[in-house]
């Protein structure tokens, strides 16, 4: 009997020793397993939420995630959700963590969390992330890292509402034109976007026969490049609005020393081109337009001030001042401008974000949804001929251009 009890005791002791050895082995392997699994699991979680071009990499100094917000209408909300997921899945131990945000596969800005050595707070919060145009040193390695849920070759069908008003008839308050203009957009490589739009008139009161016929709208090819020192270069060719076709080139630079200040230059060479239904008529007289602008952003109120000098389509050179207040779902601005020999003009403009504010793509099935923004510009001087320019793409507007501003993003992720 004692011999049997001794045998059972030896077996139990052996099992306990084996279990203890297994636990010690797992504890030794945990750091190396945890970092890899955390990064991969976080990428999978972000992809499941609908983010695109998601990847990650890590070195001795920093862990870097890269992602593109294709799941939320508003970048501030989408990036805030991504921060929450990355924090909840686990940040690296005693090293920095960076999130690089893309747009059409091109880097726009980053968020960086630096752990405080000896800090007793077990988990980072949104306010601990520093938001900047700076991409850090790790961008060179993460740009070649494998990414999941690519945005290339995926089609979006965006329906743009277009409302025009004019007050030129004494007996009528406003003449109205309302169009719905669906556009197909696709990217074939990094930073490039093809767009083709058709304009469908819904209501036409006083804008003429030609405006009341179905006709093509924007047809463009656009390429964006990000250069060192916070410089973005964007070139566009194709058919623009205001019956213009040609080429447009923009350069924007945000100061590295103080990102509240930015500068922009733009030049375009366009000629007259218009559709009568699907009959194309064009001119050969090329007109050059250009603009130089300097901007200052006041983070406390999300207030943008811009001073510019520009040459418009009729050759008049004007000085213009804009002041824009950016909110979560809308941006509202006032402007004034004056050219030599032309009376001064002023007005206001606004853009609002259109619902739905959350959406998801299913593989390569084309995604149909309203355009990101709807806006109007009010011309107080009722000027019909001077101060005319063009937009190079259907989605060009001041609310969209501000959507990657680091100060704006910081305020959004803190206040949501």
C-alpha positions as CSV (number, residue, x, y, z in Angstrom):
1,X,0.0,0.0,0.0
2,X,2.8,2.4,0.9
3,X,4.6,1.5,-2.3
4,X,1.4,2.5,-4.3
5,X,1.0,5.8,-2.5
6,X,4.7,6.6,-3.1
7,X,4.3,5.9,-6.8
8,X,1.2,8.2,-7.0
9,X,3.1,10.9,-5.2
10,X,6.0,10.6,-7.5
11,X,3.7,10.9,-10.5
12,X,2.0,14.0,-9.1
13,X,5.3,15.6,-8.4
14,X,6.4,14.9,-12.0
15,X,3.3,16.4,-13.4
16,X,3.7,19.5,-11.2
17,X,7.4,19.8,-12.3
18,X,6.4,19.5,-16.0
19,X,3.6,22.1,-15.6
20,X,6.0,24.5,-13.8
21,X,8.6,24.1,-16.5
22,X,6.0,24.9,-19.2
23,X,4.9,28.0,-17.4
24,X,8.5,29.2,-17.0
25,X,9.1,28.5,-20.7
26,X,6.0,30.5,-21.7
27,X,7.1,33.4,-19.5
28,X,10.5,33.5,-21.2
29,X,8.9,33.5,-24.7
30,X,6.2,35.9,-23.8
31,X,8.0,39.1,-24.7
32,X,9.0,37.9,-28.2
33,X,5.6,36.4,-28.9
34,X,3.6,39.3,-27.5
35,X,5.1,42.1,-29.6
36,X,4.6,40.2,-32.9
37,X,1.1,39.0,-32.0
38,X,0.1,42.5,-30.8
39,X,1.1,44.2,-34.0
40,X,-0.5,41.5,-36.3
41,X,-3.6,41.4,-34.2
42,X,-3.9,45.2,-34.2
43,X,-3.6,45.3,-38.0
44,X,-6.3,42.6,-38.3
45,X,-8.6,44.6,-35.9
46,X,-8.1,47.8,-38.0
47,X,-8.8,46.0,-41.2
48,X,-12.0,44.5,-39.7
49,X,-13.1,48.0,-38.9
50,X,-12.7,49.0,-42.6
51,X,-9.4,50.8,-42.6
52,X,-7.3,50.3,-45.7
53,X,-3.5,50.1,-46.5
54,X,-2.9,48.9,-43.0
55,X,0.6,47.7,-41.9
56,X,3.1,47.8,-39.1
57,X,6.8,47.5,-38.4
58,X,9.0,47.8,-35.3
59,X,12.7,48.5,-34.4
60,X,14.6,49.1,-31.2
61,X,13.2,52.7,-30.9
62,X,9.7,52.7,-32.3
63,X,6.7,50.7,-33.3
64,X,4.9,52.2,-36.4
65,X,1.5,51.6,-37.7
66,X,0.3,52.9,-41.1
67,X,-3.3,53.1,-42.1
68,X,-5.8,55.0,-44.3
69,X,-9.2,56.1,-43.0
70,X,-11.7,54.6,-45.4
71,X,-14.3,53.7,-42.7
72,X,-15.4,57.1,-41.3
73,X,-16.5,60.2,-43.1
74,X,-14.6,62.5,-40.7
75,X,-10.9,62.0,-40.3
76,X,-10.9,63.2,-36.8
77,X,-13.4,60.6,-35.7
78,X,-11.8,57.8,-37.8
79,X,-8.3,58.5,-36.5
80,X,-9.6,58.7,-32.9
81,X,-11.1,55.2,-33.3
82,X,-7.9,53.9,-34.6
83,X,-6.0,55.3,-31.6
84,X,-8.5,53.6,-29.3
85,X,-7.9,50.2,-30.9
86,X,-4.1,50.5,-30.9
87,X,-4.1,51.5,-27.3
88,X,-6.5,48.7,-26.2
89,X,-4.6,46.1,-28.1
90,X,-1.4,47.0,-26.3
91,X,1.4,49.6,-26.9
92,X,5.1,48.5,-27.0
93,X,7.0,48.4,-23.8
94,X,9.4,51.3,-23.1
95,X,9.5,52.6,-26.7
96,X,7.6,55.0,-28.8
97,X,4.5,54.2,-30.9
98,X,3.7,56.1,-34.1
99,X,0.6,56.1,-36.4
100,X,1.1,57.3,-39.9
101,X,-2.1,58.4,-41.7
102,X,-2.4,58.0,-45.4
103,X,-4.7,59.5,-48.0
104,X,-4.8,57.7,-51.4
105,X,-1.7,55.8,-50.2
106,X,0.3,59.0,-49.6
107,X,1.4,59.9,-46.1
108,X,-0.2,63.1,-44.7
109,X,0.6,63.2,-41.0
110,X,1.4,61.1,-37.9
111,X,0.5,60.7,-34.3
112,X,3.3,59.7,-31.8
113,X,3.1,58.4,-28.3
114,X,6.3,58.7,-26.1
115,X,6.1,56.6,-22.9
116,X,7.3,58.3,-19.7
117,X,9.8,56.1,-17.9
118,X,8.6,55.4,-14.4
119,X,5.1,56.6,-15.2
120,X,2.5,54.9,-13.0
121,X,-0.3,55.3,-15.5
122,X,-0.8,51.8,-17.0
123,X,-2.4,52.9,-20.3
124,X,-2.0,55.8,-22.6
125,X,-4.9,58.2,-23.4
126,X,-5.8,60.2,-26.5
127,X,-4.3,63.4,-25.1
128,X,-0.9,61.8,-24.8
129,X,-0.4,61.5,-28.6
130,X,1.5,64.3,-30.4
131,X,0.0,65.1,-33.8
132,X,2.3,66.5,-36.5
133,X,3.1,66.5,-40.2
134,X,6.4,64.9,-39.2
135,X,6.6,61.2,-40.2
136,X,9.6,60.2,-38.1
137,X,12.6,58.2,-39.1
138,X,10.7,54.9,-39.4
139,X,8.7,55.9,-42.4
140,X,11.5,54.8,-44.7
141,X,11.1,51.2,-43.4
142,X,7.4,51.1,-43.0
143,X,6.7,52.4,-46.5
144,X,7.9,49.1,-47.9
145,X,6.2,46.9,-45.3
146,X,3.4,44.6,-46.3
147,X,0.0,46.1,-46.1
148,X,-3.4,44.6,-45.8
149,X,-6.7,45.7,-47.4
150,X,-5.2,47.7,-50.2
151,X,-7.2,50.6,-51.7
152,X,-5.8,50.2,-55.2
153,X,-8.2,49.2,-58.0
154,X,-11.2,49.7,-55.8
155,X,-14.1,51.8,-57.2
156,X,-16.1,54.5,-55.4
157,X,-19.2,56.0,-56.9
158,X,-19.7,59.3,-55.2
159,X,-22.9,61.3,-55.9
160,X,-22.2,65.1,-55.7
161,X,-25.2,67.4,-55.1
162,X,-24.7,70.7,-56.9
163,X,-26.9,73.7,-56.2
164,X,-26.5,77.0,-58.0
165,X,-28.4,80.3,-57.4
166,X,-28.3,83.7,-59.1
167,X,-30.3,86.8,-58.6
168,X,-30.3,88.7,-61.9
169,X,-34.0,89.1,-62.7
170,X,-35.9,91.9,-60.8
171,X,-39.2,90.0,-60.9
172,X,-37.7,86.8,-59.5
173,X,-35.8,86.3,-56.2
174,X,-33.5,83.5,-57.4
175,X,-33.0,81.4,-60.5
176,X,-32.1,77.9,-59.5
177,X,-30.2,75.0,-60.9
178,X,-29.9,71.7,-59.0
179,X,-27.9,68.7,-60.3
180,X,-27.0,65.3,-59.0
181,X,-23.6,64.4,-60.4
182,X,-22.3,60.8,-59.8
183,X,-18.6,60.3,-60.3
184,X,-16.5,57.2,-60.6
185,X,-13.2,57.3,-58.7
186,X,-10.4,54.8,-58.8
187,X,-6.7,54.7,-57.9
188,X,-4.3,52.6,-59.9
189,X,-1.1,53.4,-58.0
190,X,0.2,55.3,-55.0
191,X,-1.0,59.0,-55.0
192,X,-2.9,58.7,-58.3
193,X,-6.7,59.1,-58.8
194,X,-8.8,58.9,-61.9
195,X,-12.2,60.5,-61.9
196,X,-15.1,60.7,-64.4
197,X,-18.4,62.4,-63.7
198,X,-21.7,62.9,-65.4
199,X,-24.0,65.8,-64.5
200,X,-27.7,65.0,-64.3
201,X,-30.0,68.1,-64.0
202,X,-32.8,67.7,-61.6
203,X,-34.3,71.2,-61.6
204,X,-33.4,74.0,-64.0
205,X,-35.1,77.4,-63.6
206,X,-33.3,80.1,-65.7
207,X,-30.0,78.5,-66.5
208,X,-30.6,77.8,-70.2
209,X,-31.1,74.8,-72.4
210,X,-27.5,73.6,-72.3
211,X,-27.5,73.4,-68.5
212,X,-30.6,71.4,-68.5
213,X,-29.1,68.5,-70.5
214,X,-27.3,65.5,-69.2
215,X,-23.5,66.0,-69.9
216,X,-20.1,65.0,-68.6
217,X,-18.6,66.9,-65.6
218,X,-15.1,66.5,-64.2
219,X,-12.9,64.1,-66.1
220,X,-9.5,64.2,-64.5
221,X,-6.3,62.3,-63.7
222,X,-4.5,63.5,-60.6
223,X,-1.1,62.6,-59.1
224,X,0.1,63.6,-55.6
225,X,3.6,63.4,-54.3
226,X,4.9,64.1,-50.8
227,X,8.4,65.5,-50.8
228,X,10.8,66.1,-47.9
229,X,10.3,69.0,-45.5
230,X,6.5,68.9,-45.4
231,X,6.0,69.7,-49.2
232,X,3.1,68.3,-51.2
233,X,3.1,68.4,-55.0
234,X,-0.2,67.8,-56.8
235,X,-0.7,67.8,-60.6
236,X,-4.0,67.4,-62.4
237,X,-5.0,67.2,-66.1
238,X,-8.4,67.0,-67.6
239,X,-11.8,68.7,-67.8
240,X,-12.5,71.0,-64.9
241,X,-15.5,73.1,-63.9
242,X,-16.4,76.6,-65.2
243,X,-16.0,75.2,-68.8
244,X,-12.2,74.9,-68.6
245,X,-9.9,72.0,-69.5
246,X,-6.1,71.8,-69.3
247,X,-3.5,71.3,-66.6
248,X,-3.1,72.5,-63.0
249,X,-0.2,72.3,-60.6
250,X,-0.1,73.0,-56.8
251,X,2.7,73.1,-54.3
252,X,2.0,73.3,-50.5
253,X,4.5,73.7,-47.7
254,X,3.9,73.6,-44.0
255,X,6.7,75.1,-41.9
256,X,8.6,72.4,-39.9
257,X,9.5,74.9,-37.2
258,X,5.9,76.0,-36.7
259,X,3.2,74.0,-38.5
260,X,0.6,76.7,-37.9
261,X,2.1,78.5,-40.9
262,X,1.8,77.2,-44.4
263,X,2.5,78.5,-47.9
264,X,0.9,77.5,-51.3
265,X,1.6,78.2,-54.9
266,X,-0.6,77.3,-57.8
267,X,-0.4,77.7,-61.6
268,X,-2.8,76.5,-64.3
269,X,-3.0,76.6,-68.1
270,X,-6.5,76.1,-69.4
271,X,-8.7,76.7,-72.4
272,X,-12.5,76.9,-72.9
273,X,-14.2,73.5,-73.2
274,X,-17.9,72.8,-72.8
275,X,-20.4,70.1,-73.5
276,X,-23.8,70.6,-75.2
277,X,-25.2,67.3,-74.1
278,X,-22.5,64.9,-75.2
279,X,-21.2,67.2,-78.0
280,X,-17.8,68.6,-77.2
281,X,-16.9,72.2,-78.1
282,X,-13.6,73.8,-77.3
283,X,-11.3,76.8,-77.8
284,X,-7.6,77.1,-78.4
285,X,-6.9,80.3,-76.5
286,X,-4.9,79.2,-73.5
287,X,-5.1,81.3,-70.4
288,X,-2.7,81.2,-67.5
289,X,-3.8,81.6,-63.9
290,X,-1.7,81.6,-60.8
291,X,-1.9,82.2,-57.1
292,X,0.4,82.6,-54.1
293,X,-0.9,82.3,-50.6
294,X,0.2,82.3,-47.0
295,X,-1.9,80.8,-44.2
296,X,-2.0,80.9,-40.4
297,X,-4.0,78.4,-38.3
298,X,-5.2,79.3,-34.8
299,X,-5.6,76.0,-33.0
300,X,-7.6,77.3,-30.0
301,X,-10.6,78.1,-32.3
302,X,-9.7,76.1,-35.4
303,X,-9.6,79.4,-37.2
304,X,-7.8,79.6,-40.5
305,X,-6.6,82.9,-42.0
306,X,-5.3,83.1,-45.6
307,X,-3.9,86.0,-47.6
308,X,-3.3,85.5,-51.3
309,X,-2.5,87.3,-54.5
310,X,-3.8,85.7,-57.8
311,X,-4.3,86.2,-61.5
312,X,-7.8,85.1,-62.7
313,X,-9.1,83.9,-66.0
314,X,-9.6,87.4,-67.5
315,X,-6.1,88.4,-66.5
316,X,-7.0,90.6,-63.6
317,X,-4.7,90.4,-60.6
318,X,-6.3,90.6,-57.2
319,X,-5.5,90.5,-53.5
320,X,-7.8,88.2,-51.5
321,X,-8.3,87.5,-47.7
322,X,-10.1,84.5,-46.3
323,X,-11.1,83.7,-42.8
324,X,-12.5,80.2,-42.1
325,X,-13.8,78.6,-38.9
326,X,-13.7,74.8,-38.9
327,X,-16.2,72.7,-36.9
328,X,-16.7,69.0,-36.8
329,X,-19.5,68.7,-39.4
330,X,-19.1,72.1,-41.2
331,X,-16.6,74.8,-42.1
332,X,-17.8,78.4,-42.6
333,X,-15.7,81.2,-44.1
334,X,-15.8,84.9,-45.2
335,X,-13.7,86.4,-48.0
336,X,-13.0,89.7,-49.6
337,X,-10.9,90.6,-52.7
338,X,-9.9,93.6,-54.8
339,X,-8.3,93.9,-58.2
340,X,-7.0,97.0,-59.9
341,X,-9.7,98.6,-62.1
342,X,-12.3,96.2,-60.8
343,X,-14.7,96.9,-58.0
344,X,-14.1,95.1,-54.7
345,X,-16.1,92.0,-53.9
346,X,-16.8,89.9,-50.8
347,X,-19.0,87.1,-49.6
348,X,-19.2,83.9,-47.5
349,X,-19.0,80.2,-48.2
350,X,-19.6,77.1,-46.3
351,X,-19.1,73.3,-46.5
352,X,-21.0,70.6,-44.6
353,X,-20.1,66.9,-44.2
354,X,-22.8,64.7,-45.7
355,X,-24.0,61.5,-44.0
356,X,-23.6,58.6,-43.6
357,X,-20.6,59.2,-41.3
358,X,-19.7,55.5,-41.1
359,X,-19.4,53.1,-44.0
360,X,-17.6,50.0,-45.0
361,X,-16.4,48.5,-48.3
362,X,-17.0,44.8,-49.2
363,X,-14.0,43.7,-51.2
364,X,-13.8,45.0,-54.7
365,X,-17.6,45.6,-55.0
366,X,-18.1,49.3,-56.0
367,X,-19.1,51.5,-53.1
368,X,-22.0,53.9,-53.8
369,X,-22.5,56.8,-51.4
370,X,-22.9,60.6,-51.3
371,X,-19.9,62.8,-51.7
372,X,-18.0,63.8,-48.7
373,X,-19.1,67.5,-48.6
374,X,-21.7,69.9,-49.9
375,X,-21.1,73.6,-50.1
376,X,-22.1,77.0,-51.4
377,X,-20.3,80.3,-52.1
378,X,-22.2,83.6,-51.9
379,X,-21.0,86.4,-54.1
380,X,-22.3,89.6,-52.4
381,X,-21.2,91.8,-55.3
382,X,-23.1,89.8,-57.8
383,X,-20.0,89.8,-60.0
384,X,-20.4,87.7,-63.1
385,X,-17.2,88.1,-65.1
386,X,-14.2,89.0,-62.9
387,X,-12.6,87.0,-60.2
388,X,-13.4,83.7,-61.9
389,X,-11.3,80.6,-61.5
390,X,-11.9,76.9,-61.5
391,X,-11.7,73.8,-59.4
392,X,-9.5,71.0,-60.7
393,X,-11.4,68.1,-59.1
394,X,-15.0,67.5,-57.9
395,X,-13.9,67.0,-54.3
396,X,-11.7,70.2,-54.0
397,X,-13.0,72.3,-51.1
398,X,-11.5,74.1,-48.1
399,X,-13.1,71.7,-45.6
400,X,-11.5,68.6,-47.2
401,X,-8.1,70.4,-47.5
402,X,-8.2,71.0,-43.7
403,X,-9.1,67.4,-42.8
404,X,-5.5,66.4,-42.2
405,X,-4.4,69.5,-40.4
406,X,-2.6,68.2,-37.2
407,X,-4.1,70.9,-34.9
408,X,-7.6,70.1,-36.2
409,X,-7.1,66.4,-35.8
410,X,-5.8,66.9,-32.3
411,X,-8.8,68.9,-31.3
412,X,-11.2,66.3,-32.8
413,X,-9.7,63.2,-31.1
414,X,-9.7,65.1,-27.7
415,X,-13.3,66.3,-28.0
416,X,-15.1,63.3,-29.3
